[in-house]
Amino acid sequence: MTPRPTGLSRRGALRLAGGAGLAAVLAPALAGCAKPGNDGINAGTLESKAKLPQPFTVPLPVLEPLAPDSTDAQGVHYAMTLRQAEVEILPGYKTKIFGYNGTFPGPYLDVRAGTPVVVHQTNELPVPIVTHLHGGLTPPSDDGFPTDFVYPKALADMADPAKAAAMPGMGGMPSMHDPMAHMTAVERDYVFPLKQRAATLWYHDHRMDFSGAQVWKGLFGLCVVRDEEEDKLPLPKGEREIPLLIADRAFDADGQLLYPVEDPSLLGKPGMKGSIKAGAQGDVILVNGAPWPFLEVAAVKYRLRLVNASNARRYELRLDGPGGGEFVQIGSDGGLLAAPVTHTTLHISPAERFDVVVDFSKYPVGSTVTLKNAAGDGGTAKVMQFKVTGRAADDSSVPAQLSTVEKLVVDGAKRRLVFALKGDSWQVNGKDFDPAKPLLRAEFGKVEEWTVTSVERHPVHLHGAHFQVVKRASGSGDYDEGWKDTVELSPGSEITLAVRFDSFRGRYVAHCHNLEHEDMGMMATFQVV
């Protein structure tokens, strides 16, 4: 099933989309629910009430690729059913989630560059969904525009434009008409051309006003794109390539996910309660869906594909053990770097990916190596632990040259974007999000210069285009190498990007990837023409 364009009264459709310019005052934390965070945006950390496991006692779930359903001339086909399920995240508890195929995280897609992928999704959840392949160069119709709802069966008639447009505005706010919205009932196909380099991507829900809550409940998963160039490199492979999806959560006394919202049904009034309006952070660090896990490794080199799948938490990752302590970065959001870069600390903001090699032969056999988070405290200062079990043969290596990364030359427009909290609204260039009104129009085939400034801390993400960091007004830019689709702006900072628009024409969004900021309107539509 392919989506069909329909009209959508975004604020009116059974109150399912909510207010993109929602008045979201940074209220004090709910008593007993949150404590101040330390990420520079006054976000609080939700405190779990459930009994938490001791760190490094739960084994790391090693993600296995989902088998395709079929392959034909159209591409490789996968089927996913989005449904509610009960899974064990904390030992001894059953937690209700929203999951792609009912898992937390969702299935791991292992795909090839240049071979189209068709994902048939069936929505059995009680809420509308939108899926975005983060980092994918995808046509607008399949990119997961935030108003392109897939309605569940109980709300299937809302895909009828006449009924959707007839609904009034919500909460005294005017309805916001989106004539370009693609709405479908129950199911649809997402087609991803994957005409791009090998890279670590991920997918997640992108429903307007409710992305934060729905991703928190489990709607995210990994997608790794491979190609011949990367295949030929002598990097660690097979069991020595480990994807690590890092995400924080908090749990109520009965093991359910804590996420204070105005409407727990996620069908009516949008908005969050308390300090998570500045960004939801939990006190439990999950890796591949397990709390503070451990992994047994041989004393050899491993390739770690790191994904920050957290709503708002940023990490400063370090390796703590008797020796070693280095990450050799080989890739970023958009794939391989030109040459490896060595770090002792990795700063990774929400939605960023780092592809690194860690040489565990530098640590004594029998030792433990803890992946720590210097930006956290207490339980959030720990991520996972590696246990070095024994020696083994290792013929892998990290070449001095990994790939050729062309340097972009600006030949298009120069623009300035400002991400800031204005009054009670998270805005871009002083405007609330309006899906039907593009903030700018970029010329197809051109490389534009975007200077982005931020008053608070914001991880900025672009759909439909990759970019390179040209310069920062301050700071070293140690983590800016290679092709990017997400970049962190520190409070009061400015960054200049070279953005290439040569994949598809149509409308996309640029937004803050602190999901709570995004849900409250820190997003802008742009058109590639």
Stockholm file with secondary structure:
# STOCKHOLM 1.0

chainA/1-529         MTPRPTGLSRRGALRLAGGAGLAAVLAPALAGCAKPGNDGINAGTLESKAKLPQPFTVPLPVLEPLAPDSTDAQGVHYAMTLRQAEVEILPGYKTKIFGYNGTFPGPYLDVRAGTPVVVHQTNELPVPIVTHLHGGLTPPSDDGFPTDFVYPKALADMADPAKAAAMPGMGGMPSMHDPMAHMTAVERDYVFPLKQRAATLWYHDHRMDFSGAQVWKGLFGLCVVRDEEEDKLPLPKGEREIPLLIADRAFDADGQLLYPVEDPSLLGKPGMKGSIKAGAQGDVILVNGAPWPFLEVAAVKYRLRLVNASNARRYELRLDGPGGGEFVQIGSDGGLLAAPVTHTTLHISPAERFDVVVDFSKYPVGSTVTLKNAAGDGGTAKVMQFKVTGRAADDSSVPAQLSTVEKLVVDGAKRRLVFALKGDSWQVNGKDFDPAKPLLRAEFGKVEEWTVTSVERHPVHLHGAHFQVVKRASGSGDYDEGWKDTVELSPGSEITLAVRFDSFRGRYVAHCHNLEHEDMGMMATFQVV
#=GR chainA/1-529 SS CCCEECCEETTTGGGCSCCTTCCCCCCCCCTTTEEECCSSSCCEEECCCSCCCCTTCEECCCCCBCCCSEEETTEEEEEEEEEEEEECSSTTCCEEEEEETTCSSCCBEEEETTSCEEEEEEECSSSCBCEEEETCCCCGGGSCCTTCCEECGGGGGGGSHHHHHHSCCSTTCCCCEETTCEEEESEEEEEECCCSCCEEEEEEECCTTTHHHHHHTTCEEEEEEECHHHHTSCCCCGGGEEEEEEEEECBCTTSCBCCCBSCTTSSSCCCBCGGGGGCCEESEEEETTEESEEEEEESSEEEEEEEECCSSCCEEEEEESSSCCCEEEEEETTEEEEEEEEESCEEECTTCEEEEEEEGGGSCTTCEEEEEETTCCGGGGEEEEEEEEECCCCCCCCCSCCCCCCCCCCCSCEEEEEEEEETTEEEETTBCCCTTSCSEEECTTCEEEEEEEESSCEEEEESSCEEEEEEESSSCCTTCCSCBSEEEECTTEEEEEEEECCSCCEEEEEEESSHHHHHTTCEEEEEEC
#=GC SS_cons         CCCEECCEETTTGGGCSCCTTCCCCCCCCCTTTEEECCSSSCCEEECCCSCCCCTTCEECCCCCBCCCSEEETTEEEEEEEEEEEEECSSTTCCEEEEEETTCSSCCBEEEETTSCEEEEEEECSSSCBCEEEETCCCCGGGSCCTTCCEECGGGGGGGSHHHHHHSCCSTTCCCCEETTCEEEESEEEEEECCCSCCEEEEEEECCTTTHHHHHHTTCEEEEEEECHHHHTSCCCCGGGEEEEEEEEECBCTTSCBCCCBSCTTSSSCCCBCGGGGGCCEESEEEETTEESEEEEEESSEEEEEEEECCSSCCEEEEEESSSCCCEEEEEETTEEEEEEEEESCEEECTTCEEEEEEEGGGSCTTCEEEEEETTCCGGGGEEEEEEEEECCCCCCCCCSCCCCCCCCCCCSCEEEEEEEEETTEEEETTBCCCTTSCSEEECTTCEEEEEEEESSCEEEEESSCEEEEEEESSSCCTTCCSCBSEEEECTTEEEEEEEECCSCCEEEEEEESSHHHHHTTCEEEEEEC
//
